[in-house]
Amino acid sequence: MDMTNLLNHGLDWLEQNLLRFCSSPVTYRRDAQTQTCNAVFGKTDYQVSGESGVEVGAFLWDFLIDAESLGLSPEVGDIVVVNGKQFEVMKLSGQGCWRWTGPNQKTYRIHTKQV
C-alpha cells in the first residue's frame, strides 16, 4: 500500500469514528420530507462588516453529517432539529450553505443559524 492510500484509509477511519462516537441524532427536514441521521456539532467563526465599516465577529452552528446517510445535498432553507431547537441551513458568504469536511468528500459541514 502506498503512502497516499494509507493516508486516505486513515482519514476514512478518523471520519467514521468521529461520526460513530461523537455524534448525536438529529432530524433533517426539507418541506414535508424528514429523516433522522447522526451529526457532529461544530461552529464556524466569521467577520461581518457593518454599514459604518466596523467589523463584527459572529458564528454559525455547523452540523457534520455523512453525505451517504443524508442522501441529499443540503439546500438553503432546510431545517435541522436538535432537542426541540430548530436550525435553518443558510449560506455563508463566499462558501455556500455547506462544504466538504476533509479531502475524501464524504461528510458535509452544513452551515446553519438557530431560528
C-alpha atoms as a printed R data frame, in Angstrom:
    type eleno elety resid chain resno       x      y      z
1   ATOM     1    CA   MET     A     1   0.000  0.000  0.000
2   ATOM     2    CA   ASP     A     2   1.463  3.351 -0.979
3   ATOM     3    CA   MET     A     3   1.539  6.367  1.319
4   ATOM     4    CA   THR     A     4  -1.432  8.123 -0.386
5   ATOM     5    CA   ASN     A     5  -3.700  5.106  0.123
6   ATOM     6    CA   LEU     A     6  -2.511  4.742  3.710
7   ATOM     7    CA   LEU     A     7  -3.359  8.378  4.463
8   ATOM     8    CA   ASN     A     8  -6.769  8.113  2.769
9   ATOM     9    CA   HIS     A     9  -7.586  4.983  4.796
10  ATOM    10    CA   GLY     A    10  -6.545  6.815  7.947
11  ATOM    11    CA   LEU     A    11  -8.775  9.785  7.081
12  ATOM    12    CA   ASP     A    12 -11.715  7.458  6.414
13  ATOM    13    CA   TRP     A    13 -11.149  5.728  9.750
14  ATOM    14    CA   LEU     A    14 -10.994  9.045 11.645
15  ATOM    15    CA   GLU     A    15 -14.147 10.360  9.961
16  ATOM    16    CA   GLN     A    16 -16.096  7.154 10.635
17  ATOM    17    CA   ASN     A    17 -15.090  7.120 14.293
18  ATOM    18    CA   LEU     A    18 -15.886 10.802 14.740
19  ATOM    19    CA   LEU     A    19 -19.398 10.188 13.392
20  ATOM    20    CA   ARG     A    20 -19.781  6.936 15.360
21  ATOM    21    CA   PHE     A    21 -18.618  8.123 18.781
22  ATOM    22    CA   CYS     A    22 -19.049 11.914 18.821
23  ATOM    23    CA   SER     A    23 -22.404 12.375 17.096
24  ATOM    24    CA   SER     A    24 -25.994 12.775 18.223
25  ATOM    25    CA   PRO     A    25 -29.237 12.041 16.382
26  ATOM    26    CA   VAL     A    26 -30.830 14.994 14.573
27  ATOM    27    CA   THR     A    27 -33.861 15.357 12.350
28  ATOM    28    CA   TYR     A    28 -33.174 16.831  8.913
29  ATOM    29    CA   ARG     A    29 -36.228 18.406  7.288
30  ATOM    30    CA   ARG     A    30 -36.946 19.721  3.808
31  ATOM    31    CA   ASP     A    31 -40.575 20.719  3.273
32  ATOM    32    CA   ALA     A    32 -42.663 17.660  4.291
33  ATOM    33    CA   GLN     A    33 -39.710 15.260  3.951
34  ATOM    34    CA   THR     A    34 -37.900 14.365  7.212
35  ATOM    35    CA   GLN     A    35 -35.249 11.909  8.187
36  ATOM    36    CA   THR     A    36 -33.169 11.117 11.246
37  ATOM    37    CA   CYS     A    37 -29.392 10.909 10.969
38  ATOM    38    CA   ASN     A    38 -26.370 11.411 13.202
39  ATOM    39    CA   ALA     A    39 -24.482 14.704 13.288
40  ATOM    40    CA   VAL     A    40 -21.431 16.133 14.995
41  ATOM    41    CA   PHE     A    41 -21.950 19.710 16.162
42  ATOM    42    CA   GLY     A    42 -19.485 22.370 15.085
43  ATOM    43    CA   LYS     A    43 -19.083 26.114 14.811
44  ATOM    44    CA   THR     A    44 -17.743 28.445 12.124
45  ATOM    45    CA   ASP     A    45 -16.499 31.900 13.115
46  ATOM    46    CA   TYR     A    46 -16.657 34.722 10.585
47  ATOM    47    CA   GLN     A    47 -16.452 38.512 10.327
48  ATOM    48    CA   VAL     A    48 -19.271 40.800  9.168
49  ATOM    49    CA   SER     A    49 -18.696 44.393  8.045
50  ATOM    50    CA   GLY     A    50 -21.427 46.785  9.157
51  ATOM    51    CA   GLU     A    51 -22.614 49.815  7.214
52  ATOM    52    CA   SER     A    52 -20.269 52.019  9.241
53  ATOM    53    CA   GLY     A    53 -17.299 49.822  8.286
54  ATOM    54    CA   VAL     A    54 -16.997 48.280 11.747
55  ATOM    55    CA   GLU     A    55 -16.177 44.562 11.680
56  ATOM    56    CA   VAL     A    56 -18.251 42.379 13.970
57  ATOM    57    CA   GLY     A    57 -17.441 38.791 14.860
58  ATOM    58    CA   ALA     A    58 -20.207 36.221 14.564
59  ATOM    59    CA   PHE     A    59 -20.596 32.455 14.291
60  ATOM    60    CA   LEU     A    60 -22.783 29.816 12.691
61  ATOM    61    CA   TRP     A    61 -23.727 26.422 14.065
62  ATOM    62    CA   ASP     A    62 -22.453 23.671 11.807
63  ATOM    63    CA   PHE     A    63 -23.589 20.076 11.556
64  ATOM    64    CA   LEU     A    64 -21.213 17.433 10.213
65  ATOM    65    CA   ILE     A    65 -23.333 14.732  8.572
66  ATOM    66    CA   ASP     A    66 -22.292 11.727  6.494
67  ATOM    67    CA   ALA     A    67 -23.349 12.548  2.901
68  ATOM    68    CA   GLU     A    68 -24.460  8.979  2.148
69  ATOM    69    CA   SER     A    69 -26.670  8.723  5.250
70  ATOM    70    CA   LEU     A    70 -28.297 12.106  4.498
71  ATOM    71    CA   GLY     A    71 -28.995 11.054  0.917
72  ATOM    72    CA   LEU     A    72 -29.445 14.579 -0.479
73  ATOM    73    CA   SER     A    73 -27.444 17.763 -0.942
74  ATOM    74    CA   PRO     A    74 -28.173 20.431  1.678
75  ATOM    75    CA   GLU     A    75 -30.079 23.478  0.467
76  ATOM    76    CA   VAL     A    76 -30.719 26.911  1.947
77  ATOM    77    CA   GLY     A    77 -33.934 26.799  3.990
78  ATOM    78    CA   ASP     A    78 -33.624 23.151  5.102
79  ATOM    79    CA   ILE     A    79 -34.089 22.671  8.863
80  ATOM    80    CA   VAL     A    80 -32.035 20.641 11.338
81  ATOM    81    CA   VAL     A    81 -33.884 19.866 14.582
82  ATOM    82    CA   VAL     A    82 -31.933 19.048 17.745
83  ATOM    83    CA   ASN     A    83 -33.580 18.639 21.162
84  ATOM    84    CA   GLY     A    84 -36.576 20.695 20.002
85  ATOM    85    CA   LYS     A    85 -34.385 23.552 18.706
86  ATOM    86    CA   GLN     A    86 -34.506 24.405 15.013
87  ATOM    87    CA   PHE     A    87 -31.524 25.444 12.906
88  ATOM    88    CA   GLU     A    88 -32.046 26.761  9.377
89  ATOM    89    CA   VAL     A    89 -29.481 25.978  6.681
90  ATOM    90    CA   MET     A    90 -28.042 29.259  5.446
91  ATOM    91    CA   LYS     A    91 -25.440 30.493  3.002
92  ATOM    92    CA   LEU     A    92 -22.087 31.621  4.363
93  ATOM    93    CA   SER     A    93 -20.734 34.443  2.219
94  ATOM    94    CA   GLY     A    94 -18.428 33.055 -0.442
95  ATOM    95    CA   GLN     A    95 -18.851 29.433  0.683
96  ATOM    96    CA   GLY     A    96 -22.432 28.391  0.007
97  ATOM    97    CA   CYS     A    97 -24.512 26.602  2.640
98  ATOM    98    CA   TRP     A    98 -22.156 23.630  3.078
99  ATOM    99    CA   ARG     A    99 -18.666 22.407  2.332
100 ATOM   100    CA   TRP     A   100 -16.896 19.088  2.491
101 ATOM   101    CA   THR     A   101 -15.148 18.095  5.696
102 ATOM   102    CA   GLY     A   102 -11.811 16.624  4.700
103 ATOM   103    CA   PRO     A   103 -10.391 15.713  1.317
104 ATOM   104    CA   ASN     A   104 -12.316 12.429  0.917
105 ATOM   105    CA   GLN     A   105 -15.596 14.328  0.373
106 ATOM   106    CA   LYS     A   106 -17.782 12.016  2.436
107 ATOM   107    CA   THR     A   107 -19.043 14.336  5.168
108 ATOM   108    CA   TYR     A   108 -20.996 17.573  4.751
109 ATOM   109    CA   ARG     A   109 -20.256 20.548  7.025
110 ATOM   110    CA   ILE     A   110 -23.649 22.287  6.897
111 ATOM   111    CA   HIS     A   111 -23.882 25.951  7.982
112 ATOM   112    CA   THR     A   112 -26.982 26.929  9.995
113 ATOM   113    CA   LYS     A   113 -28.439 29.607 12.251
114 ATOM   114    CA   GLN     A   114 -30.780 28.947 15.144
115 ATOM   115    CA   VAL     A   115 -34.341 30.080 14.429
